[in-house]
Amino acid sequence: MGVTVSLVLNIERGQSQSTLQNQLYVQIRESILSGTFRHEMPLPSSRRLAEDLGISRNTVVLAYERLFDEGYLQTQAGVGTFVTKSLPERCITVDVPPNKARERIAPVVLKRPRLAFRGQRLQFAEKGAGRPSIDFWYGSSNRRHFPLKAWRKLLVDNLSRTSTNLSDYGSPAGNLELRQALAERLGATRGIRAAADQVIITAGAQEGMNLISRLLIEPGVRVAVEDPCYGGAARAFESYGAAIVPIPVDNEGIDIAALEIEPAVLAYVTPSHQFPTGVTLSLERRQRLLKWATTEGAYIVEDDYDSDFRYDGPPLMALAGLDRSDCVIYLGTFSKSIGAGLRLGFLVVPEHLVDSIVAIKSLMNYGHPWLDQIVVAEFIKSGGYERHIRGIRRLYRDARDALLSALKRYFGEQYISGKYSGMHLMWSLPPSLAPANKFAETALAHDVGVYPIDAVGAVDFGGVWKANGIVLGYSSLSANQIEVGIKRLADAYSGRTSRRRAR
Ligand SMILES: Cc1ncc(COP(=O)(O)O)c(C=O)c1O
């Protein structure tokens, strides 16, 4: 229980870890340093303060003695106890705001990396504003379909049979069972022939990008990225000093002809479902990209973030599956297929890079929590993962179909990219509607969240897609919510859409 006296002290008995004497000392000292308790103010006598606080006088005397010893208090004979006129030198630095003090003493130039990702949705969360009731936020796995039951069972089973796994270090490259399970699955689903030791477990795709950067990027090194590009990648490369070379994206993916005239040591691509436009890199361009890397002696980083969700036609073989000259580094993640909160992803690297990547990984964090990895490994091996993917793929396909038909019904034929796979698509707004930013504002006023590409963390270097590109994520919405959301947008623009609908 707290007791307050004129000195504004708040002494807690039993609840605080600190002794009464120490609490008293710290609080009086803080009052002096903050200036609330100043030179001319007398301290209460030790007896009175002890009575007021209901504590022993000896406790107060000892706290006062410490403050005397450290130079905060002085006595004037016959008058009383006061705060010292000149405070001890070391106290004065406390008045200087910490950042100013740093500026004075630090000759070091701090790196100021830009945030990898700062979507508009996070800003909502920070401001504490309510989310729009229909939210086409992109790419979140549907939380109602997290495989909780299987998860709980695998967690409990593994905890009950663990012996040393929680007390010992594991391999920095990741749990071997998980790496084996992934190598097998990637062979079957993405045509990638890799041994388990080429698979390195990471904290999401994001850590994979950092490992690659530490391995390949030195200040000034040229890194080609798609334009527009996933901000998590461009900002990570940039933070290691890369000179970013944006290569335009059109409706067949990254423009290889433009890449061929730009020397670079590394090209970052999202060939299955370009982020954010959603376009698929054509087979002809895939082959040309591999040829470019072989001729240049460059690496390709293939970010295959949402390739488990392909709705129409068989999946296209990954670049890493087509690679015959060990130039592709493959990035995968469980953020889309299971949940971003897991923070688990993986790299598949050519054999000649394995040792270096594992060495970097050991420098960074020496691997991941064993329990999370073994649960995912057993989830895959038991067939549960495949069933889970099949289930949510059906759900997401239904949601995508609902979105496409609602867009057509309310807005007529529209230019939509990225509809064949993934968890979002991109709508290029016609001039008869509004620029993307304005459109998103109007939508929000109607309690619907839709997102211009920079709001989802994409970087548009050339500014071509930004003006009218709207990203619509559908994986967390039901068909009914999608219908209501698109209708609200149509109502907001009714003057501009009714003619189209009538036609
Ligand atoms: C292009 C792209 N790559 C990767 C990721 C996943 O990153 P992580 O695995 O770090 O969650 C995302 C997430 O939205 C993405 O859009």
The ligand as an SDF file (V2000), in Angstrom:
LIG
                    3D

 16 16  0  0  0  0  0  0  0  0999 V2000
    7.5060  -10.3050  -50.9100 C   0  0  0  0  0  0  0  0  0  0  0  0
    7.5060  -10.8470  -49.5290 C   0  0  0  0  0  0  0  0  0  0  0  0
    8.5120  -11.6330  -49.1280 N   0  0  0  0  0  0  0  0  0  0  0  0
    8.5330  -12.1750  -47.8960 C   0  0  0  0  0  0  0  0  0  0  0  0
    7.5340  -11.9190  -46.9970 C   0  0  0  0  0  0  0  0  0  0  0  0
    7.5240  -12.6010  -45.6580 C   0  0  0  0  0  0  0  0  0  0  0  0
    8.4710  -12.1420  -44.8180 O   0  0  0  0  0  0  0  0  0  0  0  0
    8.7290  -12.8810  -43.4380 P   0  0  0  0  0  0  0  0  0  0  0  0
    8.9660  -14.3170  -43.7370 O   0  0  0  0  0  0  0  0  0  0  0  0
    9.9410  -12.2100  -42.9080 O   0  0  0  0  0  0  0  0  0  0  0  0
    7.5180  -12.7040  -42.5770 O   0  0  0  0  0  0  0  0  0  0  0  0
    6.4940  -11.0800  -47.3450 C   0  0  0  0  0  0  0  0  0  0  0  0
    5.4610  -10.7400  -46.3570 C   0  0  0  0  0  0  0  0  0  0  0  0
    4.5590  -10.0390  -46.5320 O   0  0  0  0  0  0  0  0  0  0  0  0
    6.4700  -10.5450  -48.6380 C   0  0  0  0  0  0  0  0  0  0  0  0
    5.4530   -9.7610  -49.0310 O   0  0  0  0  0  0  0  0  0  0  0  0
  1  2  1  0
  2  3  1  0
  2 15  2  0
  3  4  2  0
  4  5  1  0
  5  6  1  0
  5 12  2  0
  6  7  1  0
  7  8  1  0
  8  9  2  0
  8 10  1  0
  8 11  1  0
 12 13  1  0
 12 15  1  0
 13 14  2  0
 15 16  1  0
M  END
$$$$
